[in-house]
Amino acid sequence: MIRMSRKIALALEAVLDIAYNGRPDPVQSKDITERQGIPQRYLEQVLQHLVRNGILKGVRGPKGGYVLARERRKISLGDVLRVVNDMDSDEDDSASKAELAQKVVNPIWMQVQEDILARFDEMTMEDLCREAELKGVKRAGEDAVSFTI
């Protein structure tokens, strides 16, 4: 089974957290860390890369943080995956140079990756936010109503 890397999963969680909780105020990275359990130091690196690549915008100041650079419906999961893949492209030199790998295995693997990206391009942050609402995920600042006496 193909596994999603931890870096991709955390980047998707961070962008979704901002999409879901970032209205109207920016979302601070410390809040994402608390809600998602993503290490702060690692999170900042990923968030800055997402800013540089036009997925997020950084907002300065005491109430600053991060907001989406585009509408939720215009940011696909594929957009986020490509940014994270670009982060890792300098580090990854795992492709075999053997003839069988070059002519048989690598082309198959490239096709599978293209198929996966095409599927992720069909899903947007808006879709995931809607799914979170349907599943009853509370937004930041929503107080749980208790009817216990």
DSSP file (Angstrom, degrees, kcal/mol; ACC not computed):
  #  RESIDUE AA STRUCTURE BP1 BP2  ACC     N-H-->O    O-->H-N    N-H-->O    O-->H-N    TCO  KAPPA ALPHA  PHI   PSI    X-CA   Y-CA   Z-CA
    1    1 A M              0   0    0      0, 0.0     2,-0.4     0, 0.0     0, 0.0   0.000 360.0 360.0 360.0 139.5    0.0    0.0    0.0
    2    2 A I        -     0   0    0      1,-0.0     2,-0.4     0, 0.0     0, 0.0  -0.626 360.0-148.7 -77.6 131.8    1.2    3.5   -0.8
    3    3 A R        -     0   0    0     -2,-0.4     2,-0.4     0, 0.0     3,-0.0  -0.815  10.9-125.9-105.0 143.2    1.7    5.6    2.3
    4    4 A M        -     0   0    0     -2,-0.4     0, 0.0     1,-0.1     0, 0.0  -0.719  36.0-114.8 -81.9 132.3    1.2    9.3    2.6
    5    5 A S     >  -     0   0    0     -2,-0.4     4,-2.4     1,-0.1     5,-0.2  -0.276  17.3-119.2 -66.4 154.8    4.3   10.9    4.0
    6    6 A R  H  > S+     0   0    0      1,-0.2     4,-2.7     2,-0.2     5,-0.2   0.873 114.4  56.2 -60.6 -38.0    4.1   12.6    7.4
    7    7 A K  H  > S+     0   0    0      2,-0.2     4,-2.1     1,-0.2    -1,-0.2   0.913 108.7  45.6 -63.8 -42.8    5.1   15.9    5.8
    8    8 A I  H  > S+     0   0    0      2,-0.2     4,-2.6     1,-0.2     5,-0.2   0.936 113.5  49.8 -64.8 -46.6    2.2   15.8    3.3
    9    9 A A  H  X S+     0   0    0     -4,-2.4     4,-2.4     1,-0.2    -2,-0.2   0.917 112.9  46.1 -59.5 -44.4   -0.3   14.8    6.0
   10   10 A L  H  X S+     0   0    0     -4,-2.7     4,-2.5     2,-0.2    -1,-0.2   0.879 111.5  51.3 -69.2 -37.1    0.8   17.6    8.3
   11   11 A A  H  X S+     0   0    0     -4,-2.1     4,-2.4    -5,-0.2     5,-0.2   0.923 111.8  47.5 -64.5 -43.5    0.8   20.2    5.5
   12   12 A L  H  X S+     0   0    0     -4,-2.6     4,-2.6     1,-0.2    -2,-0.2   0.916 112.4  49.8 -62.9 -42.8   -2.8   19.1    4.5
   13   13 A E  H  X S+     0   0    0     -4,-2.4     4,-2.6    -5,-0.2    -2,-0.2   0.908 111.4  49.1 -61.8 -42.3   -3.9   19.3    8.1
   14   14 A A  H  X S+     0   0    0     -4,-2.5     4,-2.1     2,-0.2    -2,-0.2   0.932 113.3  44.7 -65.4 -46.4   -2.4   22.7    8.6
   15   15 A V  H  X S+     0   0    0     -4,-2.4     4,-2.5     1,-0.2    -1,-0.2   0.907 114.8  49.4 -65.6 -40.8   -4.0   24.2    5.4
   16   16 A L  H  X S+     0   0    0     -4,-2.6     4,-2.8    -5,-0.2     5,-0.3   0.908 108.4  53.4 -64.1 -40.8   -7.3   22.6    6.3
   17   17 A D  H  X S+     0   0    0     -4,-2.6     4,-2.8     1,-0.2     5,-0.2   0.920 111.5  45.8 -58.8 -44.1   -7.1   24.0    9.8
   18   18 A I  H  X S+     0   0    0     -4,-2.1     4,-1.7     1,-0.2    -2,-0.2   0.908 114.3  48.2 -66.0 -42.0   -6.6   27.5    8.4
   19   19 A A  H  < S+     0   0    0     -4,-2.5    -2,-0.2     1,-0.2    -1,-0.2   0.884 119.2  39.4 -64.4 -38.5   -9.4   27.0    5.9
   20   20 A Y  H  < S+     0   0    0     -4,-2.8    -2,-0.2    -5,-0.2     3,-0.2   0.849 129.4  26.5 -82.4 -36.6  -11.8   25.7    8.6
   21   21 A N  H  < S+     0   0    0     -4,-2.8     4,-0.2    -5,-0.3    -3,-0.2   0.470  97.3  89.3-107.4  -3.5  -10.9   28.0   11.5
   22   22 A G     <  +     0   0    0     -4,-1.7    -1,-0.1    -5,-0.2    46,-0.1   0.021  53.3 141.0 -93.0  29.7   -9.6   31.1    9.8
   23   23 A R  S    S-     0   0    0     -3,-0.2     2,-0.1     1,-0.2    44,-0.0  -0.970  81.4 -17.4-116.6 126.4  -12.7   33.1    9.3
   24   24 A P  S    S+     0   0    0      0, 0.0    -1,-0.2     0, 0.0    -2,-0.1  -0.977 130.9  53.3 -90.9 -11.6  -12.5   36.1    9.8
   25   25 A D  S    S-     0   0    0     -4,-0.2    39,-0.1     1,-0.1    41,-0.1  -0.463  86.7-100.2 -87.6 154.7   -9.2   36.2   11.7
   26   26 A P        -     0   0    0      0, 0.0     2,-0.5     0, 0.0    41,-0.2  -0.303  37.5-119.1 -63.2 156.0   -5.9   34.8   10.7
   27   27 A V  B     -A   66   0A   0     39,-2.6    39,-2.2    -5,-0.1     2,-0.2  -0.868  22.3-136.4-101.4 128.9   -4.9   31.5   12.4
   28   28 A Q    >>  -     0   0    0     -2,-0.5     4,-1.7    37,-0.2     3,-0.8  -0.597  14.3-126.7 -85.6 146.2   -1.8   31.5   14.5
   29   29 A S  H 3> S+     0   0    0      1,-0.3     4,-2.6    -2,-0.2     5,-0.2   0.840 108.9  60.3 -62.0 -32.9    0.7   28.6   14.2
   30   30 A K  H 3> S+     0   0    0      1,-0.2     4,-1.9     2,-0.2    -1,-0.3   0.847 104.3  50.9 -64.4 -31.1    0.6   28.0   17.9
   31   31 A D  H <> S+     0   0    0     -3,-0.8     4,-2.5     2,-0.2    -1,-0.2   0.891 109.4  49.3 -71.3 -39.4   -3.2   27.4   17.6
   32   32 A I  H  X S+     0   0    0     -4,-1.7     4,-3.2     2,-0.2     5,-0.4   0.921 109.7  53.1 -62.5 -42.7   -2.6   24.9   14.8
   33   33 A T  H  X S+     0   0    0     -4,-2.6     4,-1.9     1,-0.2    -2,-0.2   0.916 111.2  45.9 -57.7 -45.2    0.1   23.2   16.9
   34   34 A E  H  < S+     0   0    0     -4,-1.9    -2,-0.2     2,-0.2    -1,-0.2   0.927 119.0  39.9 -65.2 -45.1   -2.4   22.8   19.8
   35   35 A R  H  < S+     0   0    0     -4,-2.5    -2,-0.2     1,-0.2    -1,-0.2   0.887 129.0  27.8 -73.5 -38.8   -5.3   21.5   17.7
   36   36 A Q  H  < S-     0   0    0     -4,-3.2    -3,-0.2    -5,-0.2    -2,-0.2   0.584  95.9-125.9-103.8 -12.4   -3.3   19.3   15.4
   37   37 A G     <  +     0   0    0     -4,-1.9    -4,-0.2    -5,-0.4    -3,-0.1   0.786  54.0 153.5  72.2  26.1   -0.3   18.3   17.5
   38   38 A I        -     0   0    0     -6,-0.4    -1,-0.2    -5,-0.2    -2,-0.1  -0.770  53.8-106.3 -89.1 129.1    2.1   19.4   14.8
   39   39 A P     >  -     0   0    0      0, 0.0     4,-2.9     0, 0.0     5,-0.2  -0.319  25.8-132.8 -56.5 131.4    5.5   20.4   16.2
   40   40 A Q  H  > S+     0   0    0      1,-0.2     4,-2.5     2,-0.2     5,-0.2   0.887 102.0  50.7 -55.1 -47.9    5.8   24.2   16.1
   41   41 A R  H  > S+     0   0    0      1,-0.2     4,-1.2     2,-0.2    -1,-0.2   0.907 115.2  42.7 -61.3 -42.7    9.3   24.3   14.6
   42   42 A Y  H  > S+     0   0    0      1,-0.2     4,-1.9     2,-0.2    -1,-0.2   0.908 112.1  55.0 -68.5 -42.8    8.4   21.9   11.8
   43   43 A L  H  X S+     0   0    0     -4,-2.9     4,-3.1     1,-0.2     5,-0.2   0.908 103.9  53.5 -59.4 -45.3    5.1   23.7   11.2
   44   44 A E  H  X S+     0   0    0     -4,-2.5     4,-2.5     1,-0.2    -1,-0.2   0.894 107.2  52.2 -59.2 -40.5    6.6   27.1   10.7
   45   45 A Q  H  X S+     0   0    0     -4,-1.2     4,-1.6    -5,-0.2    -1,-0.2   0.925 113.3  43.4 -61.1 -45.5    8.9   25.7    8.0
   46   46 A V  H  X S+     0   0    0     -4,-1.9     4,-2.2     2,-0.2    -2,-0.2   0.915 113.2  51.7 -67.4 -44.0    6.0   24.2    6.1
   47   47 A L  H  X S+     0   0    0     -4,-3.1     4,-2.0     1,-0.2    -2,-0.2   0.903 108.8  50.8 -61.4 -41.7    3.8   27.2    6.5
   48   48 A Q  H  X S+     0   0    0     -4,-2.5     4,-2.5    -5,-0.2    -1,-0.2   0.887 109.6  50.3 -63.9 -38.2    6.5   29.5    5.2
   49   49 A H  H  X S+     0   0    0     -4,-1.6     4,-1.2     2,-0.2    -1,-0.2   0.890 109.6  50.9 -66.3 -38.8    7.0   27.3    2.2
   50   50 A L  H  <>S+     0   0    0     -4,-2.2     5,-2.6     2,-0.2     6,-1.3   0.840 110.2  50.6 -67.0 -33.3    3.2   27.4    1.5
   51   51 A V  H ><5S+     0   0    0     -4,-2.0     3,-1.8     4,-0.2    -2,-0.2   0.946 108.3  51.3 -66.6 -48.9    3.3   31.2    1.8
   52   52 A R  H 3<5S+     0   0    0     -4,-2.5    -1,-0.2     1,-0.3    -2,-0.2   0.759 111.4  49.6 -60.3 -24.2    6.2   31.4   -0.8
   53   53 A N  T 3<5S-     0   0    0     -4,-1.2    -1,-0.3    -5,-0.2    -2,-0.2   0.212 117.7-107.5-104.7  14.7    4.2   29.2   -3.1
   54   54 A G  T < 5S+     0   0    0     -3,-1.8    -3,-0.2     2,-0.3    -2,-0.1   0.652  91.0 107.6  76.8  17.4    0.9   31.1   -3.0
   55   55 A I  S   <S+     0   0    0     -5,-2.6    14,-2.6     1,-0.2    15,-0.6   0.846  86.1  20.5 -88.7 -41.3   -1.2   28.7   -0.9
   56   56 A L  E     -B   68   0A   0     -6,-1.3     2,-0.4    12,-0.3    -2,-0.3  -0.789  66.4-142.6-121.5 164.5   -1.2   30.9    2.2
   57   57 A K  E     -B   67   0A   0     10,-2.8    10,-2.2    -2,-0.3     2,-0.4  -0.994  18.4-133.8-124.9 137.5   -0.6   34.5    3.1
   58   58 A G  E     -B   66   0A   0     -2,-0.4     2,-0.5     8,-0.2     8,-0.2  -0.745  15.1-156.9 -89.0 137.1    1.2   35.6    6.3
   59   59 A V  E     -B   65   0A   0      6,-3.0     6,-1.6    -2,-0.4     2,-0.1  -0.969  11.4-147.0-115.9 124.1   -0.4   38.4    8.3
   60   60 A R        +     0   0    0     -2,-0.5     3,-0.2     4,-0.2     6,-0.0  -0.411  49.1  58.7 -86.5 163.6    1.9   40.4   10.6
   61   61 A G  S >  S-     0   0    0      1,-0.2     3,-2.0    -2,-0.1    -2,-0.1  -0.386  97.8 -55.0 110.9 174.7    1.0   41.9   13.9
   62   62 A P  T 3  S+     0   0    0      0, 0.0    -1,-0.2     0, 0.0    -2,-0.0   0.791 139.1  37.1 -62.6 -29.3   -0.3   40.9   17.3
   63   63 A K  T 3  S+     0   0    0     -3,-0.2    -2,-0.1     2,-0.0    -3,-0.1   0.057  98.4 124.6-106.5  24.0   -3.4   39.3   15.8
   64   64 A G    <   +     0   0    0     -3,-2.0     2,-0.3     1,-0.1    -4,-0.2  -0.055  17.4 117.9 -76.3-179.8   -1.4   38.0   12.9
   65   65 A G  E     - B   0  59A   0     -6,-1.6    -6,-3.0   -37,-0.1     2,-0.4  -0.937  62.2 -38.5 160.0-135.4   -1.0   34.5   11.6
   66   66 A Y  E     +AB  27  58A   0    -39,-2.2   -39,-2.6    -2,-0.3     2,-0.3  -0.965  42.1 177.2-130.7 142.9   -2.0   32.8    8.3
   67   67 A V  E     - B   0  57A   0    -10,-2.2   -10,-2.8    -2,-0.4     2,-0.2  -0.905  43.1 -87.0-132.2 163.1   -4.9   33.0    5.9
   68   68 A L  E     - B   0  56A   0     -2,-0.3   -12,-0.3   -12,-0.2   -13,-0.1  -0.486  26.2-144.2 -69.0 141.8   -5.6   31.3    2.6
   69   69 A A  S    S+     0   0    0    -14,-2.6     2,-0.3    -2,-0.2   -13,-0.2   0.696  85.3  21.6 -79.4 -20.2   -4.1   33.1   -0.3
   70   70 A R  S    S-     0   0    0    -15,-0.6     5,-0.1     1,-0.1   -13,-0.1  -0.846 105.0 -70.0-135.6 172.4   -7.1   32.1   -2.4
   71   71 A E    >   -     0   0    0     -2,-0.3     3,-2.0     1,-0.1     4,-0.2  -0.302  47.3-114.0 -61.9 150.8  -10.7   31.1   -1.8
   72   72 A R  G >  S+     0   0    0      1,-0.3     3,-1.3     2,-0.2    54,-1.1   0.851 117.1  57.2 -56.3 -36.1  -11.1   27.6   -0.2
   73   73 A R  G 3  S+     0   0    0      1,-0.3    -1,-0.3    52,-0.2    -2,-0.1   0.594 104.2  54.0 -73.8  -8.8  -12.8   26.3   -3.4
   74   74 A K  G <  S+     0   0    0     -3,-2.0     2,-0.6     1,-0.1    -1,-0.3   0.292  91.6  80.4-108.3   8.7   -9.8   27.4   -5.4
   75   75 A I    <   -     0   0    0     -3,-1.3    50,-2.2    -4,-0.2    51,-0.3  -0.949  65.3-164.7-116.7 112.3   -7.1   25.5   -3.4
   76   76 A S  B  >  -C  124   0B   0     -2,-0.6     4,-1.3    48,-0.2     3,-0.3  -0.526  32.7-118.7 -91.5 161.2   -7.0   21.8   -4.3
   77   77 A L  H  > S+     0   0    0     46,-2.4     4,-2.5    43,-1.0    44,-0.2   0.846 116.9  61.7 -63.7 -32.4   -5.3   19.1   -2.3
   78   78 A G  H  > S+     0   0    0     42,-1.1     4,-2.4    45,-0.4    -1,-0.2   0.860  97.8  56.9 -61.0 -36.2   -3.1   18.6   -5.3
   79   79 A D  H  > S+     0   0    0     -3,-0.3     4,-1.6    41,-0.2    -1,-0.2   0.932 110.1  43.9 -59.1 -46.1   -1.8   22.2   -5.0
   80   80 A V  H  X S+     0   0    0     -4,-1.3     4,-2.2     1,-0.2    -2,-0.2   0.911 111.8  53.2 -67.2 -42.7   -0.6   21.4   -1.4
   81   81 A L  H  X S+     0   0    0     -4,-2.5     4,-2.8     1,-0.2    -1,-0.2   0.905 107.3  51.7 -59.5 -42.4    0.9   18.1   -2.4
   82   82 A R  H  X S+     0   0    0     -4,-2.4     4,-2.2     2,-0.2    -1,-0.2   0.892 108.5  51.0 -63.5 -39.0    2.9   19.7   -5.2
   83   83 A V  H  X S+     0   0    0     -4,-1.6     4,-1.7     2,-0.2    -1,-0.2   0.934 112.7  45.5 -63.5 -45.5    4.3   22.3   -2.8
   84   84 A V  H  X S+     0   0    0     -4,-2.2     4,-1.7     1,-0.2    -2,-0.2   0.903 111.3  52.9 -65.9 -40.4    5.4   19.6   -0.3
   85   85 A N  H  X S+     0   0    0     -4,-2.8     4,-1.1     1,-0.2    -1,-0.2   0.890 107.1  52.6 -61.0 -38.4    6.9   17.5   -3.1
   86   86 A D  H  X S+     0   0    0     -4,-2.2     4,-0.5     1,-0.2    -1,-0.2   0.868 105.6  54.9 -64.1 -35.5    8.9   20.6   -4.2
   87   87 A M  H  < S+     0   0    0     -4,-1.7     3,-0.4     1,-0.2     4,-0.3   0.895 115.3  39.0 -61.1 -39.2   10.2   20.9   -0.6
   88   88 A D  H >X S+     0   0    0     -4,-1.7     4,-1.9     1,-0.2     3,-0.6   0.574  90.9  89.7 -88.5 -10.6   11.4   17.3   -0.8
   89   89 A S  H 3< S+     0   0    0     -4,-1.1    -1,-0.2     1,-0.3    -2,-0.1   0.825  87.3  51.0 -62.5 -31.6   12.7   17.3   -4.3
   90   90 A D  T 3< S+     0   0    0     -4,-0.5    -1,-0.3    -3,-0.4    -2,-0.1   0.835 114.3  44.3 -72.0 -30.8   16.2   18.4   -3.3
   91   91 A E  T <4 S+     0   0    0     -3,-0.6     2,-0.7    -4,-0.3    -2,-0.2   0.757  95.2  88.3 -83.5 -25.6   16.4   15.7   -0.7
   92   92 A D     <  +     0   0    0     -4,-1.9     3,-0.1     1,-0.1    -1,-0.1  -0.653  29.5 141.8 -90.4 113.4   15.0   12.8   -2.7
   93   93 A D        +     0   0    0     -2,-0.7    -1,-0.1     1,-0.1    -4,-0.0  -0.228  33.5 120.2-133.8  43.2   17.5   10.8   -4.8
   94   94 A S        +     0   0    0      2,-0.1     2,-0.2     0, 0.0    -1,-0.1   0.564  36.1 114.4 -89.5  -8.2   15.9    7.4   -4.2
   95   95 A A        -     0   0    0      1,-0.1     2,-0.1    -3,-0.1     7,-0.0  -0.432  69.1-121.0 -68.3 132.9   15.2    6.5   -7.8
   96   96 A S        -     0   0    0     -2,-0.2    -1,-0.1     1,-0.1    10,-0.1  -0.397   9.4-151.0 -71.8 148.4   17.2    3.6   -9.0
   97   97 A K        +     0   0    0     -2,-0.1    -1,-0.1     4,-0.1    -2,-0.1   0.394  57.7 121.3 -97.9   0.4   19.5    4.1  -12.0
   98   98 A A  S  > S-     0   0    0      1,-0.1     4,-2.8     4,-0.0     5,-0.2  -0.287  73.5-118.7 -66.1 151.2   19.2    0.4  -13.0
   99   99 A E  H  > S+     0   0    0      1,-0.2     4,-2.7     2,-0.2     5,-0.3   0.892 112.8  51.2 -60.3 -43.5   17.9   -0.3  -16.5
  100  100 A L  H  >>S+     0   0    0      1,-0.2     4,-2.2     2,-0.2     5,-1.6   0.909 113.2  46.2 -61.4 -40.7   14.8   -2.2  -15.3
  101  101 A A  I  4>S+     0   0    0      3,-0.2     5,-3.3     2,-0.2    -2,-0.2   0.941 114.6  47.0 -65.3 -46.8   14.0    0.6  -13.0
  102  102 A Q  I  <5S+     0   0    0     -4,-2.8    -2,-0.2     1,-0.2    -1,-0.2   0.876 123.8  31.0 -63.9 -39.0   14.5    3.3  -15.6
  103  103 A K  I  <5S+     0   0    0     -4,-2.7    -1,-0.2    -5,-0.2    -2,-0.2   0.705 136.3  12.7 -96.5 -21.6   12.5    1.5  -18.3
  104  104 A V  I  X5S+     0   0    0     -4,-2.2     4,-1.4    -5,-0.3    -3,-0.2   0.750 124.9  37.7-121.2 -60.7    9.8   -0.4  -16.4
  105  105 A V  I  ><S+     0   0    0     -5,-1.6     4,-2.7     1,-0.2     5,-0.2   0.946 113.9  50.7 -68.8 -50.6    9.4    0.5  -12.7
  106  106 A N  H  ><S+     0   0    0     -5,-3.3     4,-2.7     1,-0.2     5,-0.2   0.890 108.8  50.9 -59.8 -43.3    9.9    4.3  -12.8
  107  107 A P  H  > S+     0   0    0      0, 0.0     4,-2.0     0, 0.0    -1,-0.2   0.902 112.4  47.8 -61.6 -37.7    7.4    4.9  -15.7
  108  108 A I  H  X S+     0   0    0     -4,-1.4     4,-2.4     2,-0.2    -2,-0.2   0.941 112.6  48.5 -64.9 -46.2    4.7    2.8  -13.8
  109  109 A W  H  X S+     0   0    0     -4,-2.7     4,-2.4     1,-0.2    -1,-0.2   0.893 109.8  52.3 -62.1 -40.0    5.4    4.7  -10.6
  110  110 A M  H  X S+     0   0    0     -4,-2.7     4,-2.3    -5,-0.2    -1,-0.2   0.899 109.4  49.9 -62.7 -40.4    5.2    8.1  -12.4
  111  111 A Q  H  X S+     0   0    0     -4,-2.0     4,-2.4     2,-0.2    -2,-0.2   0.908 109.8  50.4 -65.2 -42.1    1.8    7.1  -13.9
  112  112 A V  H  X S+     0   0    0     -4,-2.4     4,-2.4     1,-0.2    -2,-0.2   0.921 110.9  49.5 -61.8 -43.4    0.5    6.1  -10.4
  113  113 A Q  H  X S+     0   0    0     -4,-2.4     4,-2.7     1,-0.2    -2,-0.2   0.905 110.4  50.1 -63.0 -41.2    1.7    9.4   -9.0
  114  114 A E  H  X S+     0   0    0     -4,-2.3     4,-2.3     2,-0.2    -1,-0.2   0.901 110.4  50.3 -63.1 -40.4    0.0   11.3  -11.9
  115  115 A D  H  X S+     0   0    0     -4,-2.4     4,-1.9     2,-0.2    -2,-0.2   0.911 111.7  47.9 -63.4 -42.9   -3.2    9.4  -11.2
  116  116 A I  H  X S+     0   0    0     -4,-2.4     4,-2.5     2,-0.2    -2,-0.2   0.938 112.0  49.0 -63.8 -47.1   -3.1   10.2   -7.5
  117  117 A L  H  X S+     0   0    0     -4,-2.7     4,-2.2     1,-0.2    -2,-0.2   0.891 108.1  54.5 -60.7 -39.3   -2.4   13.9   -8.2
  118  118 A A  H  X S+     0   0    0     -4,-2.3     4,-0.7     2,-0.2    -1,-0.2   0.901 109.7  47.4 -61.7 -40.0   -5.3   14.0  -10.7
  119  119 A R  H >< S+     0   0    0     -4,-1.9     3,-0.8     1,-0.2     4,-0.5   0.918 112.4  48.6 -66.6 -42.7   -7.6   12.7   -8.0
  120  120 A F  H >< S+     0   0    0     -4,-2.5   -42,-1.1     1,-0.2   -43,-1.0   0.797 103.4  61.8 -68.1 -27.9   -6.3   15.2   -5.4
  121  121 A D  H 3< S+     0   0    0     -4,-2.2    -1,-0.2     1,-0.2    -2,-0.2   0.764  98.5  58.2 -66.3 -24.1   -6.8   18.0   -7.9
  122  122 A E  T << S+     0   0    0     -3,-0.8     2,-0.4    -4,-0.7    -1,-0.2   0.672  97.1  72.6 -78.5 -17.6  -10.5   17.2   -7.9
  123  123 A M    <   -     0   0    0     -3,-0.9   -46,-2.4    -4,-0.5   -45,-0.4  -0.845  65.9-168.3-105.3 133.8  -10.8   17.8   -4.1
  124  124 A T  B  >  -C   76   0B   0     -2,-0.4     4,-1.8   -48,-0.3   -48,-0.2  -0.668  38.7-107.8-113.6 169.2  -10.6   21.3   -2.7
  125  125 A M  H  > S+     0   0    0    -50,-2.2     4,-2.5   -53,-1.0   -52,-0.2   0.832 121.0  60.3 -62.4 -32.0  -10.3   22.7    0.8
  126  126 A E  H  > S+     0   0    0    -54,-1.1     4,-2.4   -51,-0.3    -1,-0.2   0.924 103.1  50.6 -60.2 -44.6  -13.9   23.7    0.5
  127  127 A D  H  > S+     0   0    0      1,-0.2     4,-2.1   -55,-0.2    -2,-0.2   0.912 112.0  46.8 -59.8 -43.4  -14.8   20.0    0.1
  128  128 A L  H  X S+     0   0    0     -4,-1.8     4,-2.4     2,-0.2    -1,-0.2   0.875 110.6  52.2 -69.1 -36.8  -12.8   19.1    3.2
  129  129 A C  H  X S+     0   0    0     -4,-2.5     4,-2.2     2,-0.2    -2,-0.2   0.917 109.7  49.5 -64.0 -42.2  -14.4   21.9    5.2
  130  130 A R  H  X S+     0   0    0     -4,-2.4     4,-2.5     1,-0.2    -2,-0.2   0.910 110.4  50.7 -61.1 -42.1  -17.8   20.7    4.2
  131  131 A E  H  X S+     0   0    0     -4,-2.1     4,-1.8     1,-0.2    -2,-0.2   0.899 108.6  51.8 -62.7 -41.2  -16.8   17.1    5.3
  132  132 A A  H  <>S+     0   0    0     -4,-2.4     5,-2.7     2,-0.2     4,-0.3   0.901 109.8  49.7 -63.0 -40.9  -15.6   18.4    8.6
  133  133 A E  H ><5S+     0   0    0     -4,-2.2     3,-1.5     1,-0.2    -2,-0.2   0.931 109.8  50.6 -62.6 -45.5  -18.9   20.2    9.2
  134  134 A L  H 3<5S+     0   0    0     -4,-2.5    -1,-0.2     1,-0.3    -2,-0.2   0.838 109.9  50.8 -61.0 -32.8  -20.9   17.1    8.3
  135  135 A K  T 3<5S-     0   0    0     -4,-1.8    -1,-0.3    -5,-0.2    -2,-0.2   0.421 117.8-113.2 -87.4   1.9  -18.8   15.1   10.8
  136  136 A G  T < 5 +     0   0    0     -3,-1.5     2,-0.4    -4,-0.3    -3,-0.2   0.735  51.9 168.9  77.8  23.1  -19.4   17.6   13.5
  137  137 A V      < -     0   0    0     -5,-2.7    -1,-0.2    -6,-0.1     2,-0.1  -0.577  33.3-127.4 -71.3 124.6  -15.8   18.9   13.9
  138  138 A K        -     0   0    0     -2,-0.4     2,-0.2     1,-0.1     3,-0.1  -0.455  16.6-128.6 -74.3 143.2  -16.0   22.0   16.1
  139  139 A R    >   -     0   0    0     -2,-0.1     3,-2.1     1,-0.1  -118,-0.1  -0.528  39.8 -82.3 -84.1 157.8  -14.4   25.2   14.8
  140  140 A A  T 3  S+     0   0    0      1,-0.3    -1,-0.1    -2,-0.2     3,-0.1  -0.362 118.8  22.2 -58.1 134.8  -12.0   27.2   17.0
  141  141 A G  T 3  S+     0   0    0      1,-0.3     2,-0.6    -3,-0.1    -1,-0.3   0.284  87.2 130.2  89.1 -11.8  -13.9   29.3   19.4
  142  142 A E    <   -     0   0    0     -3,-2.1     2,-0.4     1,-0.0    -1,-0.3  -0.657  52.1-142.1 -76.0 122.5  -17.0   27.3   19.3
  143  143 A D        -     0   0    0     -2,-0.6     2,-0.4    -3,-0.1    -4,-0.1  -0.681  16.2-118.0 -85.7 137.5  -18.1   26.5   22.8
  144  144 A A        -     0   0    0     -2,-0.4     2,-0.5     1,-0.1    -1,-0.0  -0.604  27.1-131.9 -73.1 128.3  -19.5   23.2   23.5
  145  145 A V        -     0   0    0     -2,-0.4     2,-0.5     2,-0.0    -1,-0.1  -0.709  22.9-163.0 -84.1 126.9  -23.1   23.5   24.7
  146  146 A S        -     0   0    0     -2,-0.5    -2,-0.0     1,-0.1    -1,-0.0  -0.943  20.3-178.1-115.8 130.5  -23.6   21.4   27.8
  147  147 A F        +     0   0    0     -2,-0.5     2,-0.2     2,-0.0    -1,-0.1   0.171  45.5 122.9-107.3  15.7  -27.1   20.6   29.0
  148  148 A T              0   0    0      1,-0.1    -2,-0.1     0, 0.0     0, 0.0  -0.494 360.0 360.0 -79.6 149.6  -25.9   18.7   32.1
  149  149 A I              0   0    0     -2,-0.2    -1,-0.1     0, 0.0    -3,-0.0   0.359 360.0 360.0-114.4 360.0  -27.1   19.7   35.5
